[in-house]
Amino acid sequence: MAKSPKATAIPAPAGRLGIRFYNYMNDRTCDICKRGSLKAYNVSHSKRHTLRRQHLNLQKKTINGKPKNVCVKCLRTMVKK
């Protein structure tokens, strides 16, 4: 009887797709608190669930001379402090 092969971890794609996906996910996160977008459902009258994304309210701001994507929650906290 042959032994079954052990499961191995699949490496991240090294092609253009991997880089594009990585940049897309980085564009949708806050550079200060590292929060990202959430998954949610659109629910129709017939109760069909369709996946959608709830994105942060990101603004491009220059902080310490460097451009950053900052969510409004962090901006309000910075103004408060």
N, C-alpha and C positions, 0 to 999 in steps of 0.2 A: 504494500500500500504506500502511495506517494504522500509525502508531507505537503500540507497546504502552505503556500507562501505567506510570509508575514506581511501585514499591512505596513506600507511605508508612507511617509509624509510626501505629499506632492509639492514640489517647489513652486514658487510664484512664477508666473509667466515672465520670460525675459524679453519678449518682443515688444512691439509698439503698444499692444493692447494693455499690457501690464503697466507701462509708464502712463498711458492715457488714463487708465482707471485710477492710478495712484494720484495723479494731478487733479482729477475730478473730485476725489474724496477730500484732498487737501484744500481745494477751493471752497468747499462747503463747511469748513470747520473754523472755529474762532481760534486765532493764534494765541490768545491769552488764557482762556479757560478750557480749550480743547474740546468744547462741546460740538457735536455734529448734528446732522439731520436725523429725524425720527421716522419710523414707518407708521402709517396709519391707514385706515380703510375709508373709502367712500362707500356709503351705504345707501342704496337706492330704495324706492318705495317698496319694491318686491324683496328687499333685504339681501340683494346680491352685494357681496363685498369685493371691492376692487382696491388693490394696494396702491398707495400713493405715498409721497414723501412730504413731511412737514419740515421745511427748511428754516434755518435761523434768519433773523433780520441782521444780515451782515453789512457792515459799512467799511469802506476802505479809508483808513486813517493813517497819518504819519505820526509814529510815536518814537521819540528819541532819534529822529532822522531816518527811520526805516519804515517803508509802507507795510501795513499789516491789515488783515481782515479781522475786524473786531465786532462782536455782537453788541447790540444796543444795551443789553443787560450789563455787560462789562463797562461800556461807556458811561452809563448812569452811575455805576459804582465808583468809577474813577473821578467823576465830577463830585460825588458825595464826599470822597476822602480828602 
